Structure formats: C-alpha cells, structure tokens
Amino acid sequence: MAIQGERIRVLNDVEPREDGAYVLYLLQQANRASFNPALELAIEEANRLDLPVVACFGLLDGASGFPEANARHYAFLLQGLADAKAGLEKRGIGFVMRKASPAKVAIDLAKDAALVVLDRGYLAIQKGWYAEIIKAVKVRIVQVEGDVVVPVETASKKHEYAARTLRPKLNRLWDPFIEELKPRKPKHAAETLKLKSAIDVSDPESVLAGMTLDREVGPVKRFIGGETQARKRLKAFVADSFAGYGAGRNMPEAAAASHMSPYLHFGQISPVEIALAVREAKIGDDDDRGAYLEELIVRRELAMNHVFYTEGYDSYEKAVPDWARKTLAEHAKDERPHAYSEAELAAGETHDLYWNAAMREMRETGYMHNQLRMYWGKKILDWSPTPEEGFARTLRLNNRYFLDGRDANSFTNVAWVYGLHDRPWARRKVFGTVRYQSENSLKKFDAKGYVKAVENLCAAEG
Ligand SMILES: Cc1cc2nc3c(=O)[nH]c(=O)nc-3n(C[C@H](O)[C@H](O)[C@H](O)COP(=O)(O)OP(=O)(O)OC[C@H]3O[C@@H](n4cnc5c(N)ncnc54)[C@H](O)[C@@H]3O)c2cc1C
C-alpha cells in the first residue's frame, strides 16, 4: 500500500544529491523497524536512487539530556532501540547511534547522504530539532508522519475546543489512514558502507550504566521496551481482554486497558497497527471497538492537536483556558480540605488510602489506569496551595514517574484537570466551576480490590 500523501512533507527546495552514499533516516519519534512510514519511504527513495539506507539515533545524555527523562525512561528507550537495531539490521539497514542531539547526528551524517528522511513528533523540542536540521542540511529533507492515525494538520487547521469538535472531523477522515503498511525490500544492504556506530545498543543495560542521569527513579519490570514486546501485548489484548473494553474501561480492576501508552509514547508501535488489530479482533463488539478507537484516535489526537497549536503547552497561563483560570483565581483563597507538600504527595503520604495506592502504582511501576489518573490529578488541585502550584506539581509528578510521561497526552491531560477541553460545571470550593471529582467516583469500581492489586504489582517489582 502506498504511503498516504498527507503524511509526507518535503521540507526544503533541494533535489537529492547525486553523489550521496546512502539515504539517511533519523529515527527519533518512530523508534521501530516495522510499520514505520518514514522508514518505508526511506527504503523506497533509496531503491529509486540505487543506494542503501542508514538509520541514525542521537542519544541525549548528562546536562543536555532529554528534559525530565530519568533512568526509568532511558531503560525503556534503550531496550526499544536494541530491538529496533536488530530489526533494521535484519532488513539490511545500517544503524548508527551517537551521544549527541538528534539534530547534530543527522546534520553530521547528512554530509554523505543523498537525501534525509525524518519522522515526526509534535513537542516543542522536536520542532526545534527539525528547524536546526532544515537550517544546516544541504540535501533534500523529507518528513513522514507515522505516529498518529490522521496527520495533525490534515485533521484540523486550528486548536480544537474539545473532543466534540475534533471527533466528527476525525471520524470523516480516518478510514483511508487505517491501512496495512507492507515492508519494502531494500535493493542494497548497508553493510558495505562500514559506518561505525559509537554506541552498541545491543546491550542496553551497559549503555544505561554509562549514562549520566537521574537514577532515583529506576527501571520497572512491569514494562519491557521494544516493538516485539509491544506487539506481544497487543496480540494478548485483542485475543484475551479486549471484549468488554466499552463497559470496563473505566474500571481499573476489569483489566480491560491495553497498556499501549508507554509503547506509543516511545514510538515503539504505530497507532495504525493498533487500530487495525482492534478492528480485526475476533472478540469484542462494536461498542468495545468504538470505545477503544475513541481513546486511541479522538482523545490521543486531540492531545496532539493541543500541543501542536499551543505555544507554551506546558505552562498554566497558556494551556489552561481563560474561563477556567478566571474561576480558579476567584477560588484561589478558599480553604483547602487538606494541604500536602509535593514530597508528601510523591511519597503517597496523604489521608486517602486509594490516592496513596494510585501514587504508589505510578511511583513503583510507571503506570496508572485512566480512571485513577483523573482522580489523582483532581485531588492534587484540591490539596495544593494555589492552582498554579497544583498544575506544576501534577506535571512534574506525571512526567517523573509515568513511563508514558512527557508526552503530548501528559501536557494535555494535566491541563484537562484544570478545565482544558471541558466546560463549566456546578460551582464549588477551590474548583470554582472547573469539574470536580469526589471520593464517590471510587464507588463505581472495586477500589479495595485495586489497592490489593497495587500491592501485588509492587511486590512483583521487588
Ligand atoms: C491526569 C492525567 C494524566 C495523564 N497522563 C498521561 C501521560 O502522561 N501519558 C499518556 O500517554 N496518557 C496520559 N493520560 C491519558 C490516559 O490516562 C492514558 O493514556 C491511559 O491511561 C494509558 O493506558 P492504556 O494504554 O492502558 O489505555 P487504554 O485504555 O488501553 O487506551 C488506549 C490508548 O488510547 C489513548 N488514551 C486512552 N485514554 C486517553 C485519554 N484520556 N487521553 C488521551 N489518550 C488516551 C492512549 O494512547 C492509550 O494508550 C493521562 C490522563 C489523566 C487524566
């Protein structure tokens, strides 16, 4: 199947260089060797130019590390890269990894390339790298979107007000984008190039050991990185637990969630591959399918829309809508029902044993079910001295402990707690007219069973 034209953008007005030695693919957002449109386009172009493909990766380390990334995130990333490297080399594609920014590695290796292919992410740091590459690289640069179902600018040309405004647009557009992507066969293997990789990621643990980073938040056993693992989980999900997702997705104990978010965040699986698997699942009904695609496409791509069209999506002033900031300011001096420091929150030392269990699941295993994330976030607003401080704390904790943190979904959902993509509700203390979530919401599921499940999960972490 051809790669949809809407996914492809030529970033400069230059023809491919005739004496280039390879087509260069900067692996950055889509960290996988299959179901990756940027990689497949690189192979198509290389075959047309009679050249091999070289993929490269820039590993940020030490003071110039990826913002807020710690050993937990890097362990998962490196496991995924080891998997991607093996997959690429099996296909005859070279893999070069260096300790430098992705832009620097790409600019360096582009000197001998006929053409550069980029994949695409929507965070500010990624946009910055693309701008650097466009400025410095003198050969043709093509960018291919492969980590959303409908490319963000195709779905909408503006910041969307809420899910209800984006949903009809996506529903109308998504069918032609949910398509199989067959692997292309490279005509020329890259082995002959003898390009040296400064880092051998085949042993991810030793690469991790050699990095300068925050090790206070360590790797987890619950999630192992890589496309092989992602596919294994997806297969099990659509074979065993997907039936009932529609009714069970708000019940943490129903085990209906797919746990795809860490893999999606690190680009270790394509959302299109997930959507196809769900559509073709032998179990589940239309309600389950509809509910899952609503989360995977509408909610996730609403988050992409938000970060793409909001400069300063990580700041309270820019990310939270005017009406919500106004009502929260009117209630900023309301007496808080409980007051905790950020350290007490991080340690899960509050009066609320369910909240503490959720915090523990996040701190020790890197994940939390959506239903609890909403409760968790709303309570931090309730227990913080000001809404601004609550927002900053929530984002810091979210991005420090969740494996899927630092994602478009992180910034958007934390802002949701403060009123983004929502409407005014009945007025109450602290929240004003921003949606409140009470302890009663825990009665909708087996909260005691959840606490027990967290104990088991944490015991398995050792
Ligand atoms: C306060 C708060 C913070 C959050 N922080 C993050 C975060 O840092 N990273 C992150 O990826 N998600 C975040 N979410 C959204 C959501 O909770 C997670 O994506 C989901 O729980 C991941 O688990 P899963 O893959 O098992 O989900 P499933 O229920 O199996 O859903 C499948 C996929 O749909 C998408 N999805 C599901 N729920 C949402 C949602 N509410 N908004 C957007 N996309 C969704 C995700 O990509 C998910 O992997 C947050 C939600 C809240 C309320």
The ligand as a MOL file (V3000), in Angstrom:
LIG
                    3D

  0  0  0     0  0            999 V3000
M  V30 BEGIN CTAB
M  V30 COUNTS 53 58 0 0 0
M  V30 BEGIN ATOM
M  V30 1 C -4.2330 13.4770 34.9320 0
M  V30 2 C -3.9630 12.5800 33.7280 0
M  V30 3 C -2.6660 12.4090 33.3140 0
M  V30 4 C -2.3850 11.6100 32.1810 0
M  V30 5 N -1.0860 11.4680 31.7690 0
M  V30 6 C -0.7960 10.7660 30.6490 0
M  V30 7 C 0.5420 10.6350 30.1870 0
M  V30 8 O 1.4710 11.1630 30.7920 0
M  V30 9 N 0.7640 9.9180 29.0470 0
M  V30 10 C -0.2570 9.3050 28.3720 0
M  V30 11 O 0.0050 8.6580 27.3440 0
M  V30 12 N -1.5240 9.4070 28.7890 0
M  V30 13 C -1.8360 10.1190 29.9030 0
M  V30 14 N -3.1390 10.2100 30.3260 0
M  V30 15 C -4.2080 9.6430 29.4870 0
M  V30 16 C -4.6040 8.1730 29.8260 0
M  V30 17 O -4.8590 8.0590 31.1780 0
M  V30 18 C -3.5430 7.1850 29.3930 0
M  V30 19 O -3.1990 7.3780 28.0470 0
M  V30 20 C -4.0530 5.7360 29.5570 0
M  V30 21 O -4.4550 5.5140 30.8760 0
M  V30 22 C -2.9490 4.7870 29.1400 0
M  V30 23 O -3.2630 3.4630 29.4480 0
M  V30 24 P -3.6220 2.3850 28.3390 0
M  V30 25 O -2.6680 2.4470 27.2210 0
M  V30 26 O -3.7650 1.0910 29.0710 0
M  V30 27 O -5.0420 2.9490 27.8610 0
M  V30 28 P -6.2180 2.2820 27.0320 0
M  V30 29 O -7.4840 2.4920 27.8060 0
M  V30 30 O -5.9210 0.9080 26.6210 0
M  V30 31 O -6.3070 3.2610 25.7650 0
M  V30 32 C -5.6000 3.0330 24.5500 0
M  V30 33 C -4.8370 4.2620 24.1620 0
M  V30 34 O -5.7260 5.3600 23.9670 0
M  V30 35 C -5.1140 6.5620 24.4030 0
M  V30 36 N -5.8700 7.1260 25.5310 0
M  V30 37 C -6.5640 6.4650 26.4830 0
M  V30 38 N -7.1370 7.3450 27.3450 0
M  V30 39 C -6.7780 8.5740 26.9240 0
M  V30 40 C -7.0340 9.8970 27.3870 0
M  V30 41 N -7.7800 10.1530 28.4620 0
M  V30 42 N -6.4860 10.9330 26.7030 0
M  V30 43 C -5.7280 10.7140 25.6080 0
M  V30 44 N -5.4440 9.4840 25.1170 0
M  V30 45 C -5.9640 8.4320 25.7770 0
M  V30 46 C -3.7210 6.2050 24.8730 0
M  V30 47 O -2.8170 6.4120 23.8260 0
M  V30 48 C -3.8520 4.7230 25.2080 0
M  V30 49 O -2.6260 4.0300 25.1350 0
M  V30 50 C -3.4410 10.9830 31.4780 0
M  V30 51 C -4.7590 11.1560 31.9270 0
M  V30 52 C -5.0200 11.9470 33.0340 0
M  V30 53 C -6.4440 12.1340 33.4700 0
M  V30 END ATOM
M  V30 BEGIN BOND
M  V30 1 1 1 2
M  V30 2 1 2 3
M  V30 3 2 2 52
M  V30 4 2 3 4
M  V30 5 1 4 5
M  V30 6 1 4 50
M  V30 7 2 5 6
M  V30 8 1 6 7
M  V30 9 1 6 13
M  V30 10 2 7 8
M  V30 11 1 7 9
M  V30 12 1 9 10
M  V30 13 2 10 11
M  V30 14 1 10 12
M  V30 15 2 12 13
M  V30 16 1 13 14
M  V30 17 1 14 15
M  V30 18 1 14 50
M  V30 19 1 15 16
M  V30 20 1 16 17
M  V30 21 1 16 18
M  V30 22 1 18 19
M  V30 23 1 18 20
M  V30 24 1 20 21
M  V30 25 1 20 22
M  V30 26 1 22 23
M  V30 27 1 23 24
M  V30 28 2 24 25
M  V30 29 1 24 26
M  V30 30 1 24 27
M  V30 31 1 27 28
M  V30 32 2 28 29
M  V30 33 1 28 30
M  V30 34 1 28 31
M  V30 35 1 31 32
M  V30 36 1 32 33
M  V30 37 1 33 34
M  V30 38 1 33 48
M  V30 39 1 34 35
M  V30 40 1 35 36
M  V30 41 1 35 46
M  V30 42 1 36 37
M  V30 43 1 36 45
M  V30 44 2 37 38
M  V30 45 1 38 39
M  V30 46 1 39 40
M  V30 47 2 39 45
M  V30 48 1 40 41
M  V30 49 2 40 42
M  V30 50 1 42 43
M  V30 51 2 43 44
M  V30 52 1 44 45
M  V30 53 1 46 47
M  V30 54 1 46 48
M  V30 55 1 48 49
M  V30 56 2 50 51
M  V30 57 1 51 52
M  V30 58 1 52 53
M  V30 END BOND
M  V30 END CTAB
M  END
